Amino acid sequence: MWGQILWFIIGLVIGLVVGFIVARTLMQRYLKKNPPINEKMIEVMMSSMGRKPSKKQVNQVMQQMNKYM
């Protein structure tokens, strides 16, 4: 009886860990292929704040975004 409960709990923990790792890997791969923000969006955002961004500024922002992804 206790052995079956113990095996169930061990299986549940292993399943949760494996599921988390697989989901995390798939999400990272998806975000790498389809980034949530691109250079055009950054240009529009900076333009809406009243300034014309240079290519260098846009690249710096993109590098910062990619650093944390």
Secondary structure, 3 states (H helix, E strand, C coil): CHHHHHHHHHHHHHHHHHHHHHHHHHHHHHHHHCCCCCHHHHHHHHHHCCCCCCHHHHHHHHHHHHHCC
